[in-house]
Amino acid sequence: MAITFIGATESDSGQTTTPALPSGLQEGDLVFFGAGSDNTQTQVPTGWTGLNKGNNQSIAPAGNTDSRGMLCYKVMGATPDTSISINSASVNWVSCAFRGVDVDNAPFLNHTSAIATNNAGMPDCPSVTPDDTSRDNWIVIYGMLDDDERDDVSPPTGYTAIGDGDLGGDGTTMAAYRANITATENPPQFGGGGTDEWDSYSVIIKPALANPTITDVDTDETIGVTQTNVVITGTLFEAAQGTGKVEISPNNTYAAGGLVLQSIDSWSDTSIQFDVVRTGLSTGTVYVWVTNNEGNQNETAFPVTLVGNTPTITDVDGDNALTVGQTNIVLTGTNFESAQGTGKLEISASASYGTGLVLQSIDSWSNTSIQFDLDRTGLSVGTLYLYVTNNDGVVSAARPFTLNAITPVINTAPATIFGDTTGATIGGTGFDATETGLAKLELGSAASYGASTIKVEQTVTSWSDTSLTFDVVRGALSTGTVYAYVTNLDGGISSGESITLSSVVPTVATLDGDGGAQNAELTVGDTGVIVTGTDFRAVQNSGKVEIANNATYAAASVKNTQSVTSWSNTSITFNVDNSAGLSEGTNYVFVTNGTGEVS
């Protein structure tokens, strides 16, 4: 902010103890009042600050009572003064006012003074050096000429006259100013024909620094919670940091507090670089405050968005593969944040965050590692995606991994089964709780699942994670060694468990073709024909009675299945109702029992 000259008043208007001050004064204006007299000691008025030797003492040396100059100043308050009260009307004076002076930061002025005796001539003001050469300082000079009333006063070369007050024969007070003082200034002498003793003052005033203005923070007004080398651009930060600082607050007024001091890397009048110190700040909208070396802050809060760091998953349990039901899984990466807070870990079948998310159970959490137990609720095996959300609500990119099914293990199985065995039990682990999805029990023809060219699914009557009960379905399996395979709901397949599938060949003993006549003559349409024997098996299952045209079952070209009306291990009753292709004469009855063996 530049200094401006407001106006001046002087004593040419007549004698008074209440000289008028310049008009149009505002709060913060700096007003000087300088007075001189031949015989009257002018004292510093109440509320004003004197620049001479002590507030009520002349700067003249001891014993010299002719020199009685006095210079004082006052910063105007909310209701600016319009006049000043002095102790005598018999003085000559000049008052002047300036606006834009840095009156809020002491010292806002520095001064020197001088005296001359023995008819030295016109006042010659002493040299003075500004304490801040980076500013456009101004110099204000005053001279008080004893006894000699002069009308020919002129300001020193290069200076602008403020005024010269004279009053009768009591002397002359004169004042002038000059702008842009950035080094030691040695003012030239006032012009005029004065020849008496004098007092003089040289006062440097420095301009108020306007409040800093922030125009940009890191280009996009978005900063990370641990970001370094953040650049603030603006104006009036001042060339040197000094006591300057950068603070971030959740509040949009500086007085509201919550300020977090930032770590400064570099500082200039238009640019500051700093590293973010987050302490206690939440993500979202926060406000940046710059305080310059003069203690001024930006008047308007500068909002920025504080964002959390994006989590990155670098590894999932060492091999990026998990197994259904797995616990103590370790996820590694960066920017998970040291405390979980509202952080979470989720798994989805989608490569885009937001759908089908299953929240996981966390065991431990750090900035670079998360341990959890897998919850696969509703998720299928195969490729899935992990997402980490940290305490700042920032979600990682999708991390693909493979979810593998548990491999079932058969621990116990029956040593021997028959084609009609029911209620057989297989025990083990990893079967899953229910027979859903891909779950099934099969008997295969080979010791490996893939090599089994025949696989017959069994009828399961009860299913749990550790036990299955089933009824044997022989299908196309041959008797001898077969292998049990459990597939769980996720498609995990056990190793084959060997079981002996036993054969029991049925034997036909008698055939009652006449309903009790005990002969083997059958007529098409006969009913209630009884065949007796052994090892028909108690339950028919796939058992059947057939009439064939050859004594060797395999060689028969016609095998007609008849309707069975009752079945037991030793007796079968059937009707002759299928004679297609058979010739009259000798034919042969064959019984296939419940285990699939033929008599």
C-alpha positions as CSV (number, residue, x, y, z in Angstrom):
1,M,0.0,0.0,0.0
2,A,1.4,3.4,-1.0
3,I,1.7,6.4,1.4
4,T,-0.3,9.4,0.4
5,F,-0.1,13.0,1.7
6,I,-3.5,14.0,3.1
7,G,-3.0,17.7,3.8
8,A,-1.6,20.3,6.2
9,T,-2.4,23.3,8.4
10,E,-0.1,26.0,9.7
11,S,-0.1,28.9,12.2
12,D,-0.5,31.8,9.6
13,S,-4.2,31.8,10.5
14,G,-3.6,33.4,13.9
15,Q,-2.8,32.6,17.5
16,T,-4.7,29.7,19.2
17,T,-4.3,27.0,21.8
18,T,-6.3,24.6,19.6
19,P,-4.8,24.5,16.2
20,A,-6.9,22.8,13.6
21,L,-5.6,19.6,12.1
22,P,-5.9,18.7,8.4
23,S,-9.4,17.9,7.3
24,G,-10.7,14.6,6.0
25,L,-8.7,12.5,8.5
26,Q,-9.6,8.8,8.7
27,E,-8.8,6.0,11.2
28,G,-5.2,4.9,10.9
29,D,-3.9,8.2,9.4
30,L,-0.6,9.5,10.9
31,V,-0.6,13.1,11.9
32,F,2.5,15.2,12.7
33,F,2.5,18.4,14.7
34,G,5.6,20.5,14.8
35,A,5.9,23.8,16.7
36,G,8.5,26.4,17.6
37,S,8.7,29.6,19.7
38,D,11.2,32.1,20.9
39,N,10.1,32.3,24.4
40,T,7.6,29.6,25.1
41,Q,8.4,26.0,25.8
42,T,5.9,24.0,23.7
43,Q,4.9,20.8,25.4
44,V,3.7,17.5,23.9
45,P,-0.1,17.4,24.2
46,T,-1.8,14.5,26.0
47,G,-2.4,11.6,23.7
48,W,0.5,12.6,21.3
49,T,4.0,11.2,21.2
50,G,7.0,13.5,21.1
51,L,10.1,13.0,19.0
52,N,12.3,15.4,20.9
53,K,14.4,14.8,24.0
54,G,11.8,13.6,26.4
55,N,8.2,14.5,25.8
56,N,8.4,17.9,27.5
57,Q,12.0,18.9,26.8
58,S,13.6,21.0,24.1
59,I,16.3,19.4,22.0
60,A,18.4,22.5,22.6
61,P,21.5,22.0,24.6
62,A,21.5,22.9,28.3
63,G,21.8,26.7,28.7
64,N,20.4,27.5,25.3
65,T,16.9,28.8,26.0
66,D,16.4,30.3,22.5
67,S,15.7,27.0,20.8
68,R,12.3,25.5,21.7
69,G,11.3,23.3,18.8
70,M,8.9,20.4,19.4
71,L,7.7,17.6,17.0
72,C,5.1,15.0,18.0
73,Y,2.7,12.6,16.2
74,K,-0.5,10.7,16.7
75,V,-2.3,7.8,14.9
76,M,-5.9,8.7,14.4
77,G,-8.5,6.5,16.0
78,A,-12.0,5.5,15.0
79,T,-13.1,9.1,15.5
80,P,-10.2,11.2,14.2
81,D,-9.2,14.4,15.9
82,T,-10.0,17.7,14.3
83,S,-7.7,19.8,16.4
84,I,-4.9,19.7,19.0
85,S,-4.6,21.3,22.4
86,I,-1.3,23.1,23.1
87,N,-0.1,24.9,26.2
88,S,0.5,28.3,24.5
89,A,-0.9,30.3,21.6
90,S,2.4,32.1,21.2
91,V,3.9,29.5,18.9
92,N,4.4,28.9,15.2
93,W,3.4,25.5,13.9
94,V,2.7,23.2,11.0
95,S,0.6,20.0,11.1
96,C,0.4,17.5,8.3
97,A,-1.2,14.1,7.8
98,F,-0.3,10.9,5.8
99,R,-2.3,7.8,4.9
100,G,-1.1,4.3,4.2
101,V,1.7,4.3,6.9
102,D,2.4,1.0,8.5
103,V,1.1,2.1,11.9
104,D,0.2,-1.4,13.1
105,N,3.8,-2.7,13.3
106,A,6.2,-0.9,15.5
107,P,8.5,0.7,14.8
108,F,6.6,2.4,12.0
109,L,9.0,5.4,12.0
110,N,12.6,6.3,12.9
111,H,14.0,9.7,13.2
112,T,17.0,11.9,13.9
113,S,17.2,15.5,15.2
114,A,19.7,18.3,15.2
115,I,20.1,21.8,16.5
116,A,22.2,24.8,15.5
117,T,23.1,27.9,17.5
118,N,24.9,31.2,16.9
119,N,22.8,32.5,14.0
120,A,23.5,29.4,11.9
121,G,21.0,30.2,9.1
122,M,18.2,28.1,7.7
123,P,17.5,24.6,9.3
124,D,19.6,21.8,7.9
125,C,17.9,18.4,8.7
126,P,20.1,15.5,9.7
127,S,20.6,12.2,7.7
128,V,18.4,9.3,8.5
129,T,18.4,5.6,7.4
130,P,15.3,3.5,6.8
131,D,15.1,0.2,8.8
132,D,13.4,-1.6,5.8
133,T,15.0,-0.7,2.5
134,S,12.7,-3.0,0.6
135,R,9.8,-0.6,0.9
136,D,8.9,2.7,-0.7
137,N,9.6,4.8,2.5
138,W,8.9,8.5,2.8
139,I,10.9,11.1,4.7
140,V,9.3,14.0,6.5
141,I,11.5,16.9,7.6
142,Y,10.7,19.7,10.0
143,G,12.7,22.8,10.8
144,M,12.0,25.4,13.6
145,L,13.7,28.8,13.1
146,D,14.1,30.8,16.3
147,D,12.9,34.5,16.4
148,D,13.2,34.9,12.6
149,E,9.9,35.2,10.8
150,R,10.4,34.2,7.2
151,D,8.1,34.4,4.2
152,D,10.8,33.2,1.8
153,V,11.0,29.5,2.9
154,S,11.5,26.9,0.2
155,P,11.8,23.2,0.6
156,P,15.1,21.4,0.0
157,T,15.9,20.4,-3.6
158,G,13.9,17.3,-4.5
159,Y,11.4,17.8,-1.6
160,T,7.7,18.8,-1.6
161,A,6.7,21.7,0.7
162,I,4.2,20.9,3.4
163,G,4.0,24.4,4.8
164,D,5.7,27.1,6.8
165,G,4.1,28.6,9.8
166,D,5.1,31.9,11.1
167,L,3.5,34.2,13.7
168,G,4.8,37.7,14.4
169,G,8.4,37.8,15.5
170,D,8.4,34.4,17.2
171,G,10.0,32.4,14.4
172,T,9.0,30.0,11.6
173,T,8.2,26.3,11.5
174,M,8.6,24.7,8.1
175,A,8.0,21.1,6.8
176,A,8.5,19.1,3.6
177,Y,8.5,15.5,2.4
178,R,9.9,13.2,-0.2
179,A,8.9,9.7,-1.4
180,N,10.9,6.6,-2.4
181,I,13.6,6.6,0.3
182,T,15.4,3.2,0.1
183,A,18.8,4.2,1.5
184,T,20.3,6.6,3.9
185,E,19.0,10.1,3.1
186,N,20.9,13.3,3.9
187,P,18.3,16.1,3.2
188,P,19.6,19.4,1.7
189,Q,19.1,22.6,3.7
190,F,15.8,24.5,3.6
191,G,16.0,27.6,1.4
192,G,15.4,31.0,2.8
193,G,17.2,34.0,4.4
194,G,16.9,33.0,8.0
195,T,20.0,33.5,10.2
196,D,18.9,32.5,13.7
197,E,19.3,29.3,15.8
198,W,17.2,26.3,14.7
199,D,16.0,22.8,15.5
200,S,15.4,20.2,12.8
201,Y,14.0,16.7,12.5
202,S,14.3,14.0,9.9
203,V,11.6,11.2,10.1
204,I,11.3,8.1,8.0
205,I,7.8,6.6,7.7
206,K,7.3,3.3,6.0
207,P,4.2,2.2,4.0
208,A,1.8,-0.3,5.3
209,L,2.1,-3.6,3.7
210,A,-1.3,-4.7,2.3
211,N,-2.6,-8.1,3.4
212,P,-1.1,-10.9,1.4
213,T,-3.3,-12.2,-1.5
214,I,-3.3,-15.8,-2.5
215,T,-4.1,-16.4,-6.2
216,D,-3.4,-20.1,-6.5
217,V,-2.4,-23.2,-4.6
218,D,-0.7,-25.9,-6.5
219,T,-2.5,-25.1,-9.8
220,D,-5.7,-27.0,-9.1
221,E,-6.4,-26.0,-5.5
222,T,-6.1,-29.6,-4.4
223,I,-3.4,-30.9,-2.1
224,G,-2.6,-34.3,-0.6
225,V,-2.4,-35.0,3.1
226,T,1.3,-35.8,2.8
227,Q,2.1,-33.8,-0.3
228,T,5.5,-32.0,-0.5
229,N,6.6,-29.1,-2.6
230,V,3.1,-27.4,-2.6
231,V,3.4,-24.0,-4.3
232,I,1.3,-21.0,-3.3
233,T,1.4,-18.0,-5.6
234,G,0.2,-14.5,-4.8
235,T,1.3,-11.1,-3.8
236,L,2.7,-9.3,-0.8
237,F,4.1,-12.3,1.0
238,E,7.3,-10.2,1.4
239,A,10.7,-11.0,0.0
240,A,12.0,-12.6,3.2
241,Q,10.0,-15.0,5.4
242,G,11.1,-13.6,8.7
243,T,8.2,-14.4,11.1
244,G,5.9,-15.2,8.1
245,K,4.1,-18.5,8.1
246,V,1.6,-20.7,6.2
247,E,-1.2,-22.3,8.1
248,I,-4.1,-24.5,7.2
249,S,-7.4,-24.5,9.1
250,P,-10.8,-26.1,8.8
251,N,-12.3,-22.7,9.4
252,N,-12.9,-19.9,6.9
253,T,-12.1,-17.2,9.4
254,Y,-8.6,-16.8,10.8
255,A,-9.8,-16.0,14.3
256,A,-11.8,-19.3,14.5
257,G,-8.5,-21.2,15.1
258,G,-7.8,-24.8,14.3
259,L,-4.6,-23.6,12.6
260,V,-2.0,-26.1,11.6
261,L,1.5,-24.7,10.9
262,Q,3.0,-25.9,7.7
263,S,6.6,-26.7,6.9
264,I,8.2,-24.0,4.6
265,D,10.7,-25.0,1.9
266,S,11.1,-21.6,0.2
267,W,9.7,-18.0,0.4
268,S,9.5,-15.0,-1.8
269,D,7.2,-12.0,-2.2
270,T,5.0,-13.9,-4.8
271,S,5.6,-17.6,-4.2
272,I,5.9,-19.9,-1.2
273,Q,6.7,-23.6,-1.3
274,F,5.8,-25.9,1.6
275,D,5.2,-29.5,2.7
276,V,1.8,-30.4,4.0
277,V,1.5,-31.0,7.8
278,R,-1.8,-32.6,8.3
279,T,-2.0,-32.9,12.1
280,G,-5.7,-33.1,13.0
281,L,-7.0,-31.9,9.7
282,S,-9.8,-33.9,8.0
283,T,-10.0,-34.3,4.2
284,G,-12.4,-32.1,2.3
285,T,-12.5,-28.3,2.2
286,V,-9.8,-26.5,4.3
287,Y,-8.4,-23.0,4.2
288,V,-4.9,-21.7,3.5
289,W,-3.7,-18.6,5.4
290,V,-0.4,-16.8,4.7
291,T,0.9,-14.4,7.4
292,N,3.8,-12.2,6.2
293,N,6.7,-10.8,8.2
294,E,4.5,-7.9,9.2
295,G,1.9,-10.1,10.8
296,N,-0.8,-9.6,8.1
297,Q,-2.9,-12.4,6.8
298,N,-4.8,-12.8,3.6
299,E,-8.1,-11.1,4.3
300,T,-10.2,-13.7,2.4
301,A,-9.9,-17.4,3.3
302,F,-8.4,-19.3,0.4
303,P,-10.2,-22.7,0.1
304,V,-8.5,-25.8,-1.1
305,T,-9.5,-29.5,-1.2
306,L,-7.4,-31.7,1.1
307,V,-7.4,-35.2,-0.3
308,G,-6.2,-38.4,1.1
309,N,-3.5,-40.4,-0.6
310,T,-4.7,-43.1,-3.0
311,P,-4.1,-46.6,-1.5
312,T,-2.2,-48.9,-3.8
313,I,-2.3,-52.7,-3.4
314,T,1.0,-54.3,-4.4
315,D,0.5,-57.9,-3.3
316,V,-2.2,-60.3,-2.2
317,D,-0.9,-63.0,0.2
318,G,2.3,-63.6,-1.8
319,D,0.8,-65.2,-4.9
320,N,-2.3,-63.2,-5.6
321,A,-4.4,-66.3,-5.0
322,L,-6.7,-67.1,-2.1
323,T,-8.7,-70.1,-1.1
324,V,-12.3,-70.2,0.1
325,G,-12.5,-69.9,3.9
326,Q,-8.8,-68.7,4.2
327,T,-7.8,-66.7,7.2
328,N,-4.9,-64.5,8.2
329,I,-4.5,-63.2,4.6
330,V,-1.9,-60.5,4.3
331,L,-2.4,-57.6,1.9
332,T,0.5,-55.2,1.2
333,G,0.7,-51.8,-0.4
334,T,0.9,-48.1,0.4
335,N,-1.2,-45.3,1.7
336,F,-3.6,-47.6,3.7
337,E,-3.0,-45.1,6.6
338,S,-1.6,-46.0,9.9
339,A,-5.0,-46.3,11.6
340,Q,-8.0,-48.1,10.1
341,G,-10.6,-45.6,11.3
342,T,-13.4,-45.8,8.7
343,G,-11.1,-47.7,6.4
344,K,-12.3,-51.0,4.9
345,L,-11.5,-53.8,2.7
346,E,-14.0,-55.2,0.2
347,I,-14.1,-57.9,-2.5
348,S,-16.2,-57.8,-5.6
349,A,-16.7,-59.8,-8.8
350,S,-16.6,-56.5,-10.7
351,A,-13.5,-54.6,-11.9
352,S,-15.4,-51.4,-11.3
353,Y,-15.9,-50.2,-7.7
354,G,-19.4,-50.0,-6.4
355,T,-21.3,-53.2,-7.2
356,G,-21.5,-56.5,-5.4
357,L,-19.1,-55.5,-2.7
358,V,-18.5,-57.9,0.2
359,L,-17.0,-56.4,3.4
360,Q,-14.1,-58.4,4.8
361,S,-13.2,-59.1,8.4
362,I,-10.0,-57.1,9.5
363,D,-7.5,-58.6,11.9
364,S,-4.9,-55.8,11.7
365,W,-4.2,-52.6,9.8
366,S,-1.2,-50.4,9.1
367,N,-0.2,-48.0,6.4
368,T,1.4,-50.7,4.3
369,S,-0.2,-54.0,5.5
370,I,-3.7,-55.3,6.2
371,Q,-4.4,-58.8,7.6
372,F,-7.9,-60.2,7.1
373,D,-10.1,-63.3,7.1
374,L,-11.9,-64.1,3.8
375,D,-15.7,-63.6,3.7
376,R,-16.8,-64.9,0.3
377,T,-20.6,-64.4,0.8
378,G,-22.2,-64.7,-2.6
379,L,-18.9,-64.7,-4.5
380,S,-17.9,-67.4,-6.9
381,V,-14.5,-68.9,-7.3
382,G,-12.4,-67.5,-10.1
383,T,-11.1,-63.9,-10.7
384,L,-12.3,-61.4,-8.1
385,Y,-11.2,-57.9,-7.2
386,L,-9.9,-56.3,-4.0
387,Y,-10.6,-52.7,-3.0
388,V,-9.0,-50.8,0.0
389,T,-10.7,-47.7,1.2
390,N,-8.5,-45.7,3.7
391,N,-9.6,-43.5,6.5
392,D,-9.8,-40.5,4.2
393,G,-12.4,-42.3,2.0
394,V,-10.1,-42.8,-0.9
395,V,-10.5,-46.1,-2.8
396,S,-7.7,-48.0,-4.4
397,A,-7.8,-49.3,-7.9
398,A,-9.1,-52.8,-8.4
399,R,-6.6,-55.5,-7.6
400,P,-7.4,-58.8,-9.3
401,F,-6.8,-62.1,-7.6
402,T,-7.9,-65.7,-8.0
403,L,-10.2,-67.3,-5.5
404,N,-9.7,-71.0,-5.5
405,A,-12.1,-73.6,-4.3
406,I,-11.2,-75.8,-1.3
407,T,-10.1,-79.2,-2.3
408,P,-12.3,-81.8,-0.6
409,V,-10.5,-84.7,1.2
410,I,-12.1,-88.1,1.6
411,N,-11.0,-89.7,4.9
412,T,-13.4,-92.7,5.2
413,A,-15.4,-94.7,2.7
414,P,-17.0,-98.2,2.7
415,A,-14.6,-100.9,1.6
416,T,-17.2,-102.7,-0.4
417,I,-20.5,-101.7,-2.0
418,F,-23.0,-103.5,-4.2
419,G,-25.0,-102.0,-7.0
420,D,-28.0,-101.8,-4.7
421,T,-26.3,-100.6,-1.5
422,T,-28.2,-97.8,0.3
423,G,-27.2,-95.6,3.2
424,A,-23.4,-95.8,2.5
425,T,-21.3,-93.1,4.2
426,I,-18.3,-91.1,3.1
427,G,-16.4,-88.9,5.6
428,G,-13.9,-86.1,5.1
429,T,-13.4,-82.4,4.9
430,G,-14.2,-79.5,2.6
431,F,-17.4,-81.0,1.2
432,D,-19.2,-77.7,2.0
433,A,-22.3,-77.5,4.1
434,T,-24.9,-78.1,1.4
435,E,-25.2,-80.0,-1.8
436,T,-25.6,-76.9,-4.0
437,G,-23.8,-75.4,-6.9
438,L,-21.5,-77.9,-8.4
439,A,-21.6,-80.3,-5.4
440,K,-22.0,-84.0,-6.2
441,L,-20.7,-87.5,-5.4
442,E,-19.5,-89.7,-8.2
443,L,-18.1,-93.2,-8.7
444,G,-15.5,-93.3,-11.4
445,S,-13.8,-96.0,-13.3
446,A,-10.2,-94.8,-12.8
447,A,-7.9,-93.6,-10.0
448,S,-7.8,-90.1,-11.4
449,Y,-10.9,-88.0,-12.1
450,G,-9.7,-87.0,-15.5
451,A,-8.9,-90.5,-16.5
452,S,-12.2,-91.9,-15.5
453,T,-14.1,-92.6,-18.7
454,I,-17.1,-93.6,-16.8
455,K,-18.4,-91.4,-14.0
456,V,-21.8,-92.2,-12.4
457,E,-23.4,-89.6,-10.1
458,Q,-24.7,-91.2,-6.9
459,T,-27.9,-90.5,-5.1
460,V,-27.0,-88.4,-2.0
461,T,-29.5,-88.6,0.9
462,S,-27.7,-86.3,3.3
463,W,-24.8,-83.8,2.9
464,S,-22.6,-81.9,5.3
465,D,-19.1,-80.4,5.2
466,T,-17.7,-83.6,6.6
467,S,-20.1,-86.4,5.8
468,L,-22.2,-87.7,2.9
469,T,-24.8,-90.5,2.9
470,F,-25.7,-92.0,-0.4
471,D,-27.4,-94.9,-2.3
472,V,-25.3,-96.6,-4.9
473,V,-26.1,-96.1,-8.5
474,R,-24.0,-98.6,-10.5
475,G,-24.8,-97.3,-14.0
476,A,-22.3,-98.5,-16.6
477,L,-19.6,-99.3,-14.0
478,S,-18.1,-102.7,-14.0
479,T,-17.6,-104.6,-10.7
480,G,-14.3,-104.5,-9.1
481,T,-12.4,-101.4,-7.9
482,V,-14.2,-98.1,-8.5
483,Y,-13.3,-94.6,-7.1
484,A,-15.3,-92.2,-5.1
485,Y,-15.0,-88.4,-6.0
486,V,-16.5,-85.6,-4.0
487,T,-17.0,-82.3,-5.9
488,N,-18.0,-79.3,-3.6
489,L,-20.2,-76.4,-4.5
490,D,-17.2,-74.4,-5.9
491,G,-16.1,-77.2,-8.1
492,G,-13.2,-78.4,-5.9
493,I,-12.7,-82.2,-6.6
494,S,-11.2,-84.6,-4.2
495,S,-8.7,-87.3,-5.0
496,G,-10.3,-90.7,-5.8
497,E,-11.0,-93.0,-2.9
498,S,-11.0,-96.7,-3.9
499,I,-14.0,-98.9,-3.2
500,T,-14.8,-102.4,-4.2
501,L,-18.0,-102.7,-6.2
502,S,-18.9,-106.4,-5.7
503,S,-20.9,-108.6,-8.0
504,V,-23.6,-111.2,-6.9
505,V,-24.8,-113.4,-9.8
506,P,-28.4,-114.4,-9.5
507,T,-29.4,-118.1,-9.9
508,V,-32.8,-119.3,-11.3
509,A,-34.0,-122.5,-9.6
510,T,-37.6,-123.0,-10.8
511,L,-40.1,-121.5,-13.2
512,D,-43.8,-121.9,-12.5
513,G,-45.5,-121.5,-15.8
514,D,-49.0,-122.8,-14.8
515,G,-49.6,-121.0,-11.6
516,G,-48.4,-123.9,-9.4
517,A,-48.0,-126.8,-11.9
518,Q,-44.3,-126.5,-11.5
519,N,-43.5,-126.7,-15.2
520,A,-41.6,-124.4,-17.5
521,E,-44.1,-124.0,-20.2
522,L,-45.1,-120.3,-20.9
523,T,-47.8,-119.0,-23.0
524,V,-48.0,-115.4,-24.3
525,G,-50.4,-113.6,-22.0
526,D,-49.6,-115.7,-18.9
527,T,-49.9,-113.8,-15.7
528,G,-48.5,-114.4,-12.2
529,V,-45.6,-116.5,-13.5
530,I,-43.2,-117.2,-10.6
531,V,-39.5,-117.6,-10.9
532,T,-37.5,-118.6,-7.8
533,G,-33.8,-118.7,-7.1
534,T,-31.1,-116.8,-5.2
535,D,-29.4,-113.4,-5.1
536,F,-32.1,-111.6,-6.9
537,R,-31.5,-108.9,-4.3
538,A,-34.2,-107.6,-2.0
539,V,-34.8,-104.4,-3.9
540,Q,-35.4,-104.5,-7.6
541,N,-33.7,-101.2,-8.5
542,S,-32.6,-101.8,-12.1
543,G,-33.4,-105.5,-11.9
544,K,-35.5,-107.1,-14.6
545,V,-36.9,-110.3,-16.0
546,E,-36.2,-111.0,-19.7
547,I,-37.2,-113.8,-22.2
548,A,-34.4,-114.3,-24.8
549,N,-34.0,-116.4,-27.9
550,N,-30.6,-117.8,-26.9
551,A,-29.2,-119.8,-24.0
552,T,-26.4,-117.4,-23.8
553,Y,-27.4,-113.9,-22.7
554,A,-24.8,-112.1,-24.7
555,A,-25.5,-114.1,-27.8
556,A,-29.3,-113.5,-27.7
557,S,-30.6,-111.3,-30.5
558,V,-33.9,-110.8,-28.9
559,K,-34.3,-109.9,-25.2
560,N,-37.7,-108.9,-24.2
561,T,-38.3,-107.4,-20.7
562,Q,-41.4,-108.6,-19.0
563,S,-43.6,-106.8,-16.5
564,V,-42.7,-107.5,-12.9
565,T,-45.4,-107.5,-10.3
566,S,-43.4,-108.5,-7.2
567,W,-39.7,-108.9,-6.3
568,S,-37.7,-110.4,-3.5
569,N,-34.3,-111.8,-3.0
570,T,-35.6,-115.4,-3.9
571,S,-38.8,-114.9,-5.8
572,I,-40.1,-112.8,-8.6
573,T,-43.6,-112.7,-10.1
574,F,-44.1,-111.4,-13.6
575,N,-46.5,-111.4,-16.6
576,V,-45.6,-112.6,-20.1
577,D,-46.6,-109.6,-22.0
578,N,-43.7,-109.0,-24.5
579,S,-43.1,-111.6,-27.1
580,A,-42.1,-109.5,-30.0
581,G,-39.5,-111.2,-32.1
582,L,-39.6,-114.4,-30.3
583,S,-40.5,-117.7,-32.0
584,E,-42.7,-120.4,-30.6
585,G,-40.6,-123.2,-29.1
586,T,-37.7,-123.1,-26.8
587,N,-36.8,-119.7,-25.3
588,Y,-34.9,-118.7,-22.2
589,V,-35.7,-116.7,-19.0
590,F,-32.9,-114.4,-17.6
591,V,-33.0,-112.5,-14.3
592,T,-30.9,-109.3,-13.9
593,N,-30.7,-108.6,-10.2
594,G,-30.6,-105.3,-8.4
595,T,-26.9,-105.0,-8.7
596,G,-26.9,-105.4,-12.5
597,E,-25.7,-109.0,-12.7
598,V,-27.4,-111.4,-15.1
599,S,-28.3,-115.0,-14.2
